């Protein structure tokens, strides 16, 4: 990924932990992103999005008030969203398949399990930018096409996964 692309996009980082927000922002800055905005929960993020719609949102799942999943659902609702097509990368400690499925079914574009690395975050951004999926509208779903050509296990990218497997 070229840093020139990231230098031209507005990114919203939403996480209730200041340390995680700072870490994600530093990763983005390292790769050239200069227009970074932060919110500490879903409510604050919604207000930020109303003021200026980002080109990409990186959203934590567990926040209060206003969880990341609630925010994603609200963003995908065409009636109230300023951009229902907004690419969303969800970051979370939830690695279980049920959580991944819930996020996918809510309309998350990419899913990343904490602790995150710069490499894994950049991979997700590259997926969003270089291989965008078409959006589909079904009676009970609106968001990126949930089918992928190549499936992968998100747990494989967790830091220390190789060490844990050994």
DOBABA-843529 format. One record per residue (C-alpha): x, y, z; residue number from 1. Coordinates in Angstrom, 1 decimal, decimal comma. Each point is the difference from the previous one (the first is absolute). Layout:
<sites>
site u: X v: Y w: Z num: NUM
...
</sites>
This chain:
<sites>
site u: 0,0 v: 0,0 w: 0,0 num: 1
site u: 1,3 v: 3,4 w: -0,8 num: 2
site u: 0,0 v: 2,6 w: 2,7 num: 3
site u: -1,2 v: 2,5 w: -2,6 num: 4
site u: -3,4 v: -1,6 w: 0,1 num: 5
site u: -0,3 v: 0,2 w: 3,8 num: 6
site u: 1,1 v: 3,6 w: -0,1 num: 7
site u: -3,2 v: 0,9 w: -1,9 num: 8
site u: -2,6 v: -1,7 w: 2,2 num: 9
site u: -1,9 v: 0,9 w: 3,1 num: 10
site u: 0,0 v: -2,7 w: 2,6 num: 11
site u: -2,1 v: -0,3 w: 3,1 num: 12
site u: 1,4 v: -2,2 w: 2,8 num: 13
site u: -2,6 v: -1,0 w: 2,6 num: 14
site u: 1,1 v: -1,7 w: 3,2 num: 15
site u: -0,7 v: 0,6 w: 3,7 num: 16
site u: 3,6 v: -0,7 w: 0,9 num: 17
site u: 2,2 v: 3,0 w: -0,6 num: 18
site u: 3,1 v: -2,2 w: -0,3 num: 19
site u: -1,5 v: -2,0 w: -2,8 num: 20
site u: -1,2 v: 3,2 w: -1,8 num: 21
site u: 3,5 v: 1,4 w: 0,3 num: 22
site u: 1,6 v: -3,2 w: -1,3 num: 23
site u: -2,3 v: -0,2 w: -3,0 num: 24
site u: 0,5 v: 3,7 w: -0,8 num: 25
site u: 3,8 v: -0,5 w: 0,2 num: 26
site u: -0,2 v: -2,9 w: -2,4 num: 27
site u: -2,1 v: 2,1 w: -2,4 num: 28
site u: 2,5 v: 2,9 w: 0,3 num: 29
site u: 2,9 v: -2,3 w: -0,7 num: 30
site u: -1,6 v: -1,0 w: -3,3 num: 31
site u: -0,7 v: 3,6 w: -1,0 num: 32
site u: -3,5 v: 0,8 w: 1,3 num: 33
site u: -0,3 v: 3,5 w: 1,2 num: 34
site u: -3,8 v: 0,6 w: 0,3 num: 35
site u: -0,8 v: -2,2 w: 3,1 num: 36
site u: -2,9 v: 0,6 w: 2,3 num: 37
site u: -0,8 v: -1,8 w: 3,3 num: 38
site u: -3,1 v: -0,9 w: 2,0 num: 39
site u: -0,2 v: -1,9 w: 3,3 num: 40
site u: -3,4 v: -1,7 w: -0,6 num: 41
site u: -2,7 v: -0,5 w: -2,5 num: 42
site u: -2,0 v: 3,1 w: 1,0 num: 43
site u: 3,0 v: 2,3 w: -0,3 num: 44
site u: 0,9 v: -1,7 w: -3,3 num: 45
site u: -3,5 v: 0,5 w: -1,4 num: 46
site u: 0,3 v: 3,7 w: 0,8 num: 47
site u: 3,4 v: 0,2 w: -1,7 num: 48
site u: -1,4 v: -1,7 w: -3,1 num: 49
site u: -2,9 v: 2,4 w: -0,2 num: 50
site u: 2,5 v: 2,9 w: 0,0 num: 51
site u: 2,3 v: -1,5 w: -2,7 num: 52
site u: -0,3 v: -3,5 w: -1,5 num: 53
site u: 3,3 v: -1,9 w: 0,0 num: 54
site u: 1,3 v: -2,0 w: -2,9 num: 55
site u: 0,7 v: -2,9 w: 2,4 num: 56
site u: -1,1 v: -0,9 w: 3,5 num: 57
site u: 2,0 v: -2,2 w: 2,4 num: 58
site u: -2,5 v: -1,0 w: 2,8 num: 59
site u: 0,4 v: -2,0 w: 3,2 num: 60
site u: -2,8 v: -2,4 w: 0,9 num: 61
site u: -0,2 v: 0,5 w: 3,8 num: 62
site u: -0,8 v: 3,5 w: 1,0 num: 63
site u: -2,5 v: 1,8 w: 2,2 num: 64
site u: -2,1 v: 1,9 w: -0,8 num: 65
site u: -0,6 v: -1,1 w: -3,5 num: 66
site u: 1,8 v: -3,2 w: -0,9 num: 67
site u: 1,9 v: -0,4 w: -3,3 num: 68
site u: -2,6 v: -2,5 w: -1,2 num: 69
site u: -2,8 v: 2,4 w: 0,6 num: 70
site u: 1,9 v: 2,7 w: -1,8 num: 71
site u: 0,6 v: -2,3 w: -3,0 num: 72
site u: -3,7 v: -0,8 w: -0,2 num: 73
site u: -0,9 v: 3,7 w: 0,1 num: 74
site u: 2,6 v: 0,8 w: -2,7 num: 75
site u: -1,4 v: -2,7 w: -2,3 num: 76
site u: -3,6 v: 1,3 w: 0,5 num: 77
site u: -0,6 v: 2,0 w: -3,2 num: 78
site u: -2,8 v: 2,0 w: 1,6 num: 79
site u: 2,2 v: 1,7 w: 2,6 num: 80
site u: 3,6 v: -0,5 w: -1,2 num: 81
site u: 2,0 v: 2,8 w: -1,6 num: 82
site u: 1,9 v: -2,8 w: -1,9 num: 83
site u: -1,3 v: -3,5 w: 0,1 num: 84
site u: 2,9 v: -1,1 w: -2,2 num: 85
site u: 2,7 v: 1,1 w: 2,5 num: 86
site u: 2,8 v: -2,6 w: 0,2 num: 87
site u: 0,1 v: -1,3 w: 3,6 num: 88
site u: 2,8 v: -2,0 w: 1,6 num: 89
site u: -1,1 v: -1,4 w: 3,4 num: 90
site u: 2,7 v: -0,6 w: 2,6 num: 91
site u: -0,8 v: -2,2 w: 2,9 num: 92
site u: 1,2 v: -2,7 w: 2,4 num: 93
site u: -2,8 v: -2,2 w: -1,0 num: 94
site u: 1,5 v: -2,8 w: -2,1 num: 95
site u: -2,9 v: -2,5 w: 0,2 num: 96
site u: -1,7 v: -0,8 w: -3,3 num: 97
site u: -3,4 v: 1,2 w: 1,4 num: 98
site u: 1,4 v: 3,5 w: 0,5 num: 99
site u: 1,6 v: 0,0 w: -3,5 num: 100
site u: -3,4 v: -1,1 w: -1,4 num: 101
site u: -1,9 v: 2,7 w: 1,9 num: 102
site u: 2,4 v: 2,7 w: -1,2 num: 103
site u: -0,2 v: -1,2 w: -3,6 num: 104
site u: -3,8 v: -0,2 w: 0,2 num: 105
site u: -0,1 v: 3,6 w: 1,3 num: 106
site u: 2,0 v: 1,2 w: -3,0 num: 107
site u: 3,6 v: 0,2 w: 1,2 num: 108
site u: 2,4 v: 0,2 w: -3,0 num: 109
site u: 3,0 v: -1,5 w: 1,8 num: 110
site u: 0,6 v: -1,6 w: 3,4 num: 111
site u: 3,2 v: 0,2 w: 2,0 num: 112
site u: 0,7 v: -1,8 w: 3,3 num: 113
site u: 1,9 v: 1,8 w: 2,8 num: 114
site u: 2,8 v: 0,3 w: 0,8 num: 115
site u: 0,5 v: 1,5 w: -3,5 num: 116
site u: 3,3 v: 0,5 w: -1,8 num: 117
site u: 0,8 v: 2,6 w: -2,6 num: 118
site u: 0,3 v: -2,7 w: -2,6 num: 119
site u: -3,5 v: -1,4 w: 0,7 num: 120
site u: -1,6 v: 3,4 w: 0,0 num: 121
site u: 1,7 v: 1,0 w: -3,3 num: 122
site u: -1,2 v: -3,3 w: -1,5 num: 123
site u: -3,6 v: 0,8 w: 0,9 num: 124
site u: 0,3 v: 3,5 w: -1,4 num: 125
site u: 1,5 v: -1,4 w: -3,2 num: 126
site u: -3,0 v: -2,4 w: -0,2 num: 127
site u: -2,4 v: 2,9 w: 0,2 num: 128
site u: 1,9 v: 2,1 w: -2,5 num: 129
site u: 1,5 v: -2,5 w: -2,5 num: 130
site u: -2,7 v: -2,6 w: 0,0 num: 131
site u: -3,3 v: 1,7 w: 1,0 num: 132
site u: -3,0 v: -2,3 w: 0,0 num: 133
site u: -3,2 v: 1,0 w: -1,6 num: 134
site u: -2,9 v: 1,0 w: 2,3 num: 135
site u: -3,1 v: -2,0 w: 0,1 num: 136
site u: -3,5 v: 0,8 w: 1,2 num: 137
site u: -2,2 v: -2,9 w: 1,3 num: 138
site u: -3,1 v: 0,1 w: 2,0 num: 139
site u: 1,9 v: -0,5 w: 3,3 num: 140
site u: 3,5 v: 1,3 w: -1,0 num: 141
site u: 1,8 v: 2,9 w: -1,6 num: 142
site u: 3,8 v: 0,1 w: -0,3 num: 143
site u: 3,0 v: -1,5 w: -1,7 num: 144
site u: -0,5 v: -3,3 w: -1,7 num: 145
site u: 0,5 v: -2,6 w: 2,8 num: 146
site u: 1,5 v: -2,5 w: -2,4 num: 147
site u: 3,8 v: -0,1 w: -0,5 num: 148
site u: 2,0 v: -1,8 w: -2,6 num: 149
site u: 2,7 v: -1,0 w: 2,4 num: 150
site u: -1,0 v: -0,6 w: 3,6 num: 151
site u: 2,5 v: 0,3 w: 2,8 num: 152
site u: -0,1 v: -0,5 w: 3,7 num: 153
site u: 0,4 v: 3,4 w: 1,7 num: 154
site u: 1,6 v: -1,7 w: 3,0 num: 155
site u: 3,0 v: -0,8 w: -2,1 num: 156
site u: 1,0 v: 3,7 w: 0,0 num: 157
site u: 0,0 v: 0,4 w: 3,7 num: 158
site u: 3,4 v: 0,9 w: 1,4 num: 159
site u: 1,7 v: -3,0 w: 1,5 num: 160
site u: -2,2 v: -2,5 w: -1,9 num: 161
site u: 3,0 v: -1,8 w: -1,3 num: 162
site u: 1,4 v: -0,2 w: 3,5 num: 163
site u: -3,3 v: -1,3 w: 1,4 num: 164
site u: -0,2 v: -2,6 w: -2,7 num: 165
site u: 3,5 v: -1,3 w: 0,7 num: 166
</sites>
